């Protein structure tokens, strides 16, 4: 009852907002006549006036109607496209910091120009994050003429750009780019040695396009910068040969794709390692000294048994490239960490990259919450509304369609895979006879190629651009991570009469399949409409129901006719990995009753979605704790890089280091370790100081000793400054401090990653895991800061010329 009332209240709130937006949109439309009469100069002058008002203190809400109307007129002049009322409503929702759910084909790219133009007037920068380079470059080039008419600059960030090009793009009023590139630039900026070297200029406003791809699907994998540790390729090759020779009896894989060695497997691996000289005859993989070796064994086993080529990764140009499992899109530049990527390279006989360590890392969840205002848009958002609200503070607003949706949807669950494929083939042949274009969705590269092989067996042939057989009868195109370079071309023709396209979930993300083809005339479009519009065939259900809706959404755009049908079977992986019990079958039941099938599919997808959500939420809870440390480290580093009090900071660190040494070796409540203190003073402070045993008042003696050591260290440093000059000394010291904090934070990141795994292996109740991690992570952070104090002090005491005339070699307490 409470849940139902809550949903009803939320629904009422959404309807009330839509009503408000509709009223505002009507007022914006009224301004159309006035703006149509403006000259190009007049349009620019109006926009300039709004910019001046905003920068003088006028709020964006006060001028949003005028700004939207100007942007709408600019779009009409530049693109011959006039944002319709539902697009204005979508832009208003975006401006209010919501996530706008707009169906495929409703014009999200054009909608974004309205809110980006408005927020671009602040001059503080607007960032538009897309799923891939193609969309970033396309949208920037497509919409730039609109911004030009308003006097706004638009830039784009791509992976190949150097820092100067990136800096120029970020200086624009509106900057398009792949979402991950914004994250990487943030991480890289926090490793720069001067403020002038940084490329970003703040985090004011971000709009995430295809938000579900970035904020949900990719949120479970942190983005990391790596530094090399060295070449260990021969080691990986030896381990790979060993693992490749194992038999299925040597390991077990559970339904969650976790692999473990059996007892027979451990015995076999240990024997092979001993033969290779990698494990002593008296040792086992369970010994503490073998932890690292066991880790690499398990990573290689995972590479061979769990990760599959053309599903989890592809091999292109001699490189292993990770594939996003949900979208099927390649992710160049991403690498598995902890030796897993090297294990895959050894498995595929590719050049093995240097082993790396994490230099800096962040999640999409943490990065995008840095913005003063965040919004997003996608075609499917309602299913994840709870996560958007809990993680990002975004309310989902479903925007009405411009025209009524008339697409017909259906689903059939077959008892066998063979029956499913025969049904898909019949659907395809019937559509081909009518000249109806068909899009067949596949969950992975592997399955897309299996479907292609099935079609070839039944008299179809794959299109070959080299022989120009595009569009010939009984041909099909394949769109997956292997063919992503031809994505735009394949999608442009996917709506042509009789076109057949097999695609993973990456299928034209952010692009529309137009009936008749991208440049079709009215007669061709009418022919496709008469054939029934686009037919979408799902070859299985996805783990997430949202992905099913995305595939269905390729058909029926903007009120077009269309049909979608999912053909799945009880043998499909999404049902097996969900561990859902199948109903009893007989030979007379080739398909499952629709009501039973619906319950099975819904239960399986709910289980997958819950697992994914829990995994992302767990990652966020860990990363929230890590983010507090990251912010402290970055703030400290920025104060060192940009501040003018380097000597004051160095003095404080030096004094605190002396206090650390006294507390460790000469604590008032314990016997003094004079030899240990003498060694520490010599190694850290480079001073030789006579230390006498404490008297009857060890507390006062410890305090006096600390003052003597501090004074000696201060005089030593003052002598260095006098010898080298303050400017030179400060410049060296600043660089030493930044190098120290970078190195220590890299080590801390690795320790925190290890702690996450160790905490998870303790079998603690779920509510105690985060609390335990927070306590131990804070302890590690305090140790890191102590190391920073000591390292900076030790470096500073060793800088420059030895001023022997300043300090006597012996100090007494």
JOKAMO-V224962 format. One record per backbone hydrogen bond with DSSP energy under -1.0 kcal/mol. CO is the residue of the C=O (numbers start at 1). NH is the residue of the N-H. E is the energy in kcal/mol with one decimal. If there is no record, write none. Layout:
co-><CO & CO>
nh-><NH & NH>
e-><E & E>
//
This chain:
co-><1 & 2 & 3 & 4 & 5 & 6 & 7 & 8 & 9 & 10 & 11 & 12 & 13 & 14 & 15 & 16 & 17 & 18 & 19 & 20 & 21 & 22 & 23 & 24 & 25 & 26 & 29 & 31 & 32 & 35 & 39 & 40 & 41 & 42 & 43 & 44 & 45 & 46 & 47 & 48 & 49 & 50 & 51 & 53 & 54 & 63 & 64 & 65 & 66 & 67 & 68 & 69 & 70 & 71 & 72 & 73 & 74 & 75 & 75 & 84 & 85 & 86 & 87 & 88 & 89 & 90 & 91 & 92 & 93 & 94 & 98 & 99 & 100 & 101 & 103 & 107 & 108 & 112 & 113 & 114 & 115 & 116 & 119 & 120 & 126 & 127 & 128 & 129 & 130 & 132 & 133 & 134 & 135 & 136 & 137 & 138 & 139 & 140 & 143 & 144 & 145 & 147 & 148 & 153 & 155 & 158 & 162 & 163 & 164 & 165 & 166 & 167 & 169 & 173 & 174 & 175 & 176 & 177 & 178 & 178 & 179 & 180 & 181 & 182 & 183 & 184 & 185 & 186 & 188 & 189 & 194 & 195 & 203 & 204 & 205 & 206 & 207 & 208 & 210 & 210 & 211 & 212 & 212 & 213 & 218 & 223 & 225 & 225 & 227 & 230 & 232 & 233 & 234 & 235 & 236 & 237 & 238 & 239 & 240 & 243 & 247 & 248 & 250 & 252 & 254 & 258 & 260 & 262 & 263 & 264 & 265 & 266 & 267 & 268 & 269 & 270 & 271 & 272 & 273 & 280 & 284 & 287 & 288 & 290 & 291 & 292 & 293 & 294 & 295 & 296 & 297 & 298 & 299 & 300 & 301 & 302 & 302 & 308 & 308 & 308 & 310 & 312 & 313 & 314 & 316 & 319 & 321 & 322 & 324 & 329 & 331 & 337 & 339 & 340 & 341 & 342 & 343 & 344 & 345 & 346 & 355 & 357 & 360 & 362 & 363 & 364 & 367 & 373 & 375 & 376 & 377 & 378 & 381 & 382 & 384 & 385 & 386 & 387 & 388 & 388 & 395 & 397 & 408 & 410 & 412 & 413 & 414 & 416 & 417 & 418 & 419 & 420 & 421 & 422 & 423 & 424 & 425 & 426 & 427 & 428 & 429 & 430 & 431 & 435 & 437 & 438 & 439 & 440 & 441 & 444 & 445 & 446 & 447 & 448 & 449 & 450 & 451 & 452 & 453 & 454 & 455 & 456 & 461 & 464 & 464 & 469 & 474 & 476 & 477 & 479 & 480 & 483 & 484 & 486 & 487 & 488 & 489 & 492 & 493 & 495 & 496 & 499 & 500 & 501 & 502 & 503 & 504 & 506 & 508 & 514 & 517 & 521 & 522 & 523 & 524 & 525 & 526 & 527 & 528 & 529 & 534 & 535 & 536 & 537 & 538 & 544 & 544 & 545 & 546 & 547 & 548 & 549 & 551 & 552 & 557 & 562 & 563 & 564 & 565 & 566 & 568 & 569 & 572 & 573 & 575 & 576 & 586 & 590 & 593 & 594 & 595 & 596 & 597 & 598 & 599 & 600 & 601 & 602 & 603 & 604 & 605 & 606 & 607 & 608 & 609 & 610 & 611 & 612 & 613 & 614 & 615 & 616 & 617 & 618 & 619 & 620 & 621 & 622 & 623 & 624 & 625 & 626 & 627 & 628 & 629 & 630 & 631 & 632 & 633 & 634 & 635 & 636 & 637 & 638 & 639 & 645 & 646 & 647 & 648 & 649 & 650 & 651 & 652 & 653 & 654 & 655 & 656 & 657 & 658 & 659 & 660 & 661 & 662 & 665 & 667 & 673 & 674 & 675 & 676 & 677 & 678 & 679 & 680 & 681 & 681 & 697 & 698 & 699 & 700 & 701 & 702 & 703 & 704 & 705 & 706 & 707 & 708 & 709 & 710 & 711 & 712 & 713 & 714 & 715 & 716 & 717 & 718 & 719 & 720 & 721 & 725 & 726 & 727 & 728 & 729 & 730 & 731 & 732 & 733 & 734 & 735 & 736 & 737 & 738 & 739 & 740 & 741 & 742 & 743 & 744 & 745 & 746 & 747 & 748 & 749 & 750 & 751 & 752 & 753 & 754 & 755 & 756 & 757 & 759 & 765 & 768 & 769 & 770 & 771 & 772 & 773 & 774 & 775 & 776 & 777 & 778 & 779 & 780 & 781 & 782 & 783 & 784 & 785 & 786 & 787 & 788 & 789 & 790 & 791 & 792 & 793 & 795 & 802 & 803 & 811>
nh-><5 & 6 & 7 & 8 & 9 & 10 & 11 & 12 & 13 & 14 & 15 & 16 & 17 & 18 & 19 & 20 & 21 & 22 & 23 & 24 & 25 & 26 & 27 & 28 & 29 & 30 & 32 & 35 & 36 & 38 & 43 & 44 & 45 & 46 & 47 & 48 & 49 & 50 & 51 & 52 & 53 & 54 & 55 & 58 & 57 & 67 & 68 & 69 & 70 & 71 & 72 & 73 & 74 & 75 & 76 & 77 & 78 & 79 & 81 & 88 & 89 & 90 & 91 & 92 & 93 & 94 & 95 & 96 & 98 & 97 & 376 & 397 & 378 & 399 & 106 & 111 & 112 & 116 & 117 & 118 & 119 & 120 & 122 & 123 & 175 & 207 & 177 & 209 & 179 & 136 & 137 & 138 & 139 & 140 & 141 & 142 & 143 & 144 & 147 & 148 & 149 & 152 & 151 & 174 & 176 & 161 & 166 & 167 & 168 & 169 & 170 & 171 & 172 & 126 & 155 & 128 & 157 & 130 & 181 & 182 & 183 & 184 & 185 & 186 & 187 & 188 & 189 & 190 & 191 & 192 & 197 & 198 & 372 & 373 & 127 & 375 & 129 & 377 & 213 & 214 & 215 & 216 & 217 & 218 & 221 & 362 & 359 & 360 & 357 & 355 & 236 & 237 & 238 & 239 & 240 & 241 & 242 & 243 & 244 & 246 & 250 & 251 & 262 & 260 & 257 & 254 & 252 & 266 & 267 & 268 & 269 & 270 & 271 & 272 & 273 & 274 & 275 & 276 & 278 & 283 & 287 & 290 & 291 & 294 & 295 & 296 & 297 & 298 & 299 & 300 & 301 & 302 & 303 & 304 & 305 & 306 & 307 & 311 & 312 & 313 & 446 & 323 & 310 & 321 & 319 & 316 & 314 & 331 & 328 & 324 & 334 & 340 & 343 & 344 & 345 & 346 & 347 & 348 & 350 & 349 & 229 & 227 & 225 & 223 & 367 & 368 & 370 & 206 & 208 & 100 & 211 & 102 & 384 & 385 & 388 & 389 & 390 & 391 & 392 & 394 & 99 & 101 & 564 & 566 & 568 & 592 & 570 & 420 & 421 & 422 & 423 & 424 & 425 & 426 & 427 & 428 & 429 & 430 & 431 & 432 & 433 & 434 & 436 & 498 & 535 & 501 & 537 & 503 & 539 & 448 & 449 & 450 & 451 & 452 & 453 & 454 & 455 & 456 & 457 & 458 & 460 & 459 & 476 & 467 & 469 & 472 & 461 & 463 & 502 & 504 & 483 & 486 & 487 & 490 & 491 & 492 & 493 & 518 & 496 & 516 & 499 & 438 & 477 & 440 & 479 & 442 & 507 & 509 & 511 & 517 & 520 & 525 & 526 & 527 & 528 & 529 & 530 & 531 & 533 & 532 & 563 & 439 & 565 & 441 & 567 & 547 & 548 & 549 & 550 & 551 & 552 & 553 & 554 & 555 & 560 & 408 & 536 & 410 & 538 & 412 & 414 & 572 & 576 & 577 & 580 & 579 & 589 & 415 & 597 & 598 & 599 & 600 & 601 & 602 & 603 & 604 & 605 & 606 & 607 & 608 & 609 & 610 & 611 & 612 & 613 & 614 & 615 & 616 & 617 & 618 & 619 & 620 & 621 & 622 & 623 & 624 & 625 & 626 & 627 & 628 & 629 & 630 & 631 & 632 & 633 & 634 & 635 & 636 & 637 & 638 & 639 & 640 & 641 & 642 & 643 & 649 & 650 & 651 & 652 & 653 & 654 & 655 & 656 & 657 & 658 & 659 & 660 & 661 & 662 & 663 & 664 & 665 & 666 & 673 & 670 & 677 & 678 & 679 & 680 & 681 & 682 & 683 & 684 & 685 & 687 & 701 & 702 & 703 & 704 & 705 & 706 & 707 & 708 & 709 & 710 & 711 & 712 & 713 & 714 & 715 & 716 & 717 & 718 & 719 & 720 & 721 & 722 & 723 & 724 & 725 & 729 & 730 & 731 & 732 & 733 & 734 & 735 & 736 & 737 & 738 & 739 & 740 & 741 & 742 & 743 & 744 & 745 & 746 & 747 & 748 & 749 & 750 & 751 & 752 & 753 & 754 & 755 & 756 & 757 & 758 & 759 & 760 & 761 & 762 & 768 & 772 & 773 & 774 & 775 & 776 & 777 & 778 & 779 & 780 & 781 & 782 & 783 & 784 & 785 & 786 & 787 & 788 & 789 & 790 & 791 & 792 & 793 & 794 & 795 & 796 & 797 & 798 & 804 & 806 & 690>
e-><-2.5 & -2.5 & -2.6 & -2.2 & -2.3 & -2.6 & -2.7 & -2.3 & -2.3 & -2.3 & -2.4 & -2.4 & -2.1 & -2.5 & -2.2 & -2.1 & -2.8 & -2.6 & -1.9 & -2.2 & -3.0 & -2.1 & -1.6 & -2.0 & -2.4 & -1.4 & -1.7 & -1.9 & -2.0 & -1.1 & -2.6 & -2.0 & -2.7 & -2.2 & -2.0 & -2.6 & -2.4 & -2.1 & -2.3 & -2.3 & -2.1 & -2.5 & -2.5 & -2.6 & -1.5 & -2.7 & -2.9 & -2.1 & -2.2 & -2.5 & -2.4 & -2.0 & -2.5 & -2.2 & -1.7 & -2.1 & -2.8 & -2.5 & -1.4 & -1.8 & -2.5 & -2.2 & -2.2 & -2.3 & -2.1 & -2.1 & -2.5 & -1.5 & -1.7 & -2.0 & -1.5 & -2.6 & -1.9 & -2.5 & -1.9 & -2.0 & -2.3 & -2.5 & -2.4 & -1.8 & -2.4 & -1.9 & -1.2 & -1.3 & -3.2 & -2.8 & -1.8 & -2.9 & -2.5 & -1.8 & -2.9 & -2.7 & -2.8 & -2.0 & -2.2 & -2.6 & -2.6 & -1.3 & -1.6 & -2.7 & -1.5 & -2.6 & -1.6 & -1.9 & -2.8 & -1.2 & -2.3 & -2.9 & -1.9 & -2.0 & -2.6 & -1.3 & -1.1 & -1.5 & -2.7 & -2.8 & -2.7 & -2.3 & -1.1 & -1.2 & -1.3 & -2.7 & -2.5 & -1.7 & -2.2 & -3.0 & -2.6 & -1.2 & -2.0 & -1.1 & -1.2 & -1.1 & -1.8 & -1.6 & -2.6 & -2.0 & -2.2 & -2.1 & -1.2 & -1.2 & -3.1 & -1.1 & -2.9 & -1.4 & -1.2 & -2.5 & -3.3 & -1.4 & -2.8 & -2.3 & -1.7 & -2.2 & -2.1 & -2.2 & -2.3 & -2.1 & -1.8 & -2.6 & -2.6 & -1.5 & -2.6 & -1.2 & -1.9 & -2.3 & -1.9 & -2.2 & -2.7 & -2.7 & -2.2 & -2.3 & -2.8 & -2.8 & -2.0 & -2.2 & -2.7 & -2.2 & -2.0 & -1.6 & -2.4 & -1.6 & -1.3 & -1.6 & -1.3 & -2.9 & -2.2 & -1.9 & -2.0 & -2.5 & -2.1 & -2.2 & -2.3 & -2.3 & -2.2 & -1.9 & -2.7 & -1.6 & -2.3 & -1.5 & -2.8 & -1.0 & -1.4 & -2.6 & -3.5 & -3.0 & -1.4 & -2.4 & -2.5 & -2.8 & -2.8 & -2.7 & -1.8 & -1.7 & -1.8 & -2.0 & -2.3 & -2.2 & -2.2 & -2.3 & -2.8 & -1.1 & -3.8 & -2.8 & -3.4 & -3.2 & -2.6 & -2.4 & -2.0 & -2.2 & -2.3 & -2.7 & -2.0 & -2.3 & -1.5 & -1.7 & -2.4 & -2.1 & -2.8 & -2.8 & -1.4 & -2.0 & -3.0 & -2.6 & -2.7 & -1.6 & -2.5 & -3.2 & -1.6 & -1.6 & -2.4 & -2.0 & -1.9 & -2.3 & -2.2 & -2.1 & -2.4 & -2.3 & -2.6 & -2.5 & -2.2 & -2.6 & -1.9 & -1.0 & -2.7 & -1.3 & -2.5 & -2.4 & -2.9 & -2.9 & -2.2 & -2.2 & -2.3 & -1.6 & -2.3 & -1.9 & -2.2 & -2.0 & -2.3 & -2.3 & -2.0 & -1.1 & -2.5 & -1.4 & -1.7 & -1.1 & -1.2 & -1.7 & -1.9 & -3.4 & -3.2 & -1.9 & -1.6 & -1.8 & -1.6 & -2.8 & -2.7 & -2.1 & -1.1 & -2.4 & -1.8 & -3.2 & -2.2 & -3.2 & -2.5 & -3.4 & -3.3 & -2.6 & -2.0 & -2.2 & -3.2 & -2.3 & -1.4 & -2.3 & -2.4 & -1.8 & -1.9 & -2.3 & -2.4 & -1.2 & -2.6 & -1.4 & -2.2 & -2.8 & -2.6 & -2.9 & -3.2 & -1.3 & -1.0 & -2.0 & -2.0 & -2.0 & -2.7 & -2.3 & -1.6 & -2.0 & -2.2 & -2.0 & -2.8 & -1.4 & -2.4 & -3.2 & -3.7 & -1.7 & -1.8 & -3.0 & -1.4 & -1.4 & -1.8 & -2.8 & -3.1 & -2.6 & -1.6 & -2.4 & -2.7 & -2.4 & -2.4 & -2.5 & -2.7 & -2.2 & -2.0 & -2.3 & -3.0 & -2.4 & -2.1 & -2.6 & -2.8 & -2.8 & -2.3 & -2.6 & -3.0 & -2.5 & -2.2 & -2.4 & -2.5 & -2.2 & -2.9 & -2.5 & -1.2 & -2.2 & -3.0 & -1.3 & -1.2 & -2.9 & -3.1 & -1.8 & -2.6 & -3.1 & -2.7 & -2.2 & -2.8 & -2.7 & -2.3 & -1.8 & -2.8 & -3.1 & -1.5 & -2.4 & -2.7 & -2.2 & -2.3 & -2.7 & -2.3 & -2.5 & -2.5 & -2.1 & -2.0 & -2.1 & -2.3 & -2.2 & -2.5 & -2.8 & -1.6 & -2.8 & -2.6 & -3.0 & -1.6 & -2.5 & -2.6 & -2.2 & -2.2 & -2.7 & -2.1 & -2.4 & -2.9 & -1.5 & -1.3 & -2.1 & -2.7 & -2.1 & -2.5 & -2.6 & -2.3 & -1.9 & -2.2 & -2.7 & -2.6 & -2.5 & -2.4 & -2.6 & -2.5 & -2.3 & -2.4 & -2.3 & -2.6 & -2.3 & -1.6 & -2.4 & -2.3 & -2.0 & -2.8 & -2.5 & -2.4 & -2.9 & -2.2 & -2.3 & -2.7 & -2.9 & -1.9 & -2.4 & -2.5 & -2.2 & -2.5 & -2.3 & -2.5 & -2.3 & -2.2 & -2.6 & -2.4 & -1.9 & -2.0 & -2.5 & -2.5 & -1.7 & -2.3 & -2.6 & -2.1 & -2.4 & -2.4 & -2.2 & -1.7 & -2.6 & -3.0 & -1.9 & -1.3 & -1.3 & -2.0 & -2.5 & -2.4 & -2.7 & -2.0 & -2.2 & -2.9 & -1.9 & -1.7 & -2.2 & -2.0 & -2.4 & -1.9 & -2.2 & -2.4 & -2.1 & -2.3 & -2.3 & -2.4 & -2.4 & -3.2 & -2.6 & -2.1 & -2.7 & -2.7 & -2.8 & -2.3 & -1.1 & -1.7 & -1.8 & -1.3>
//
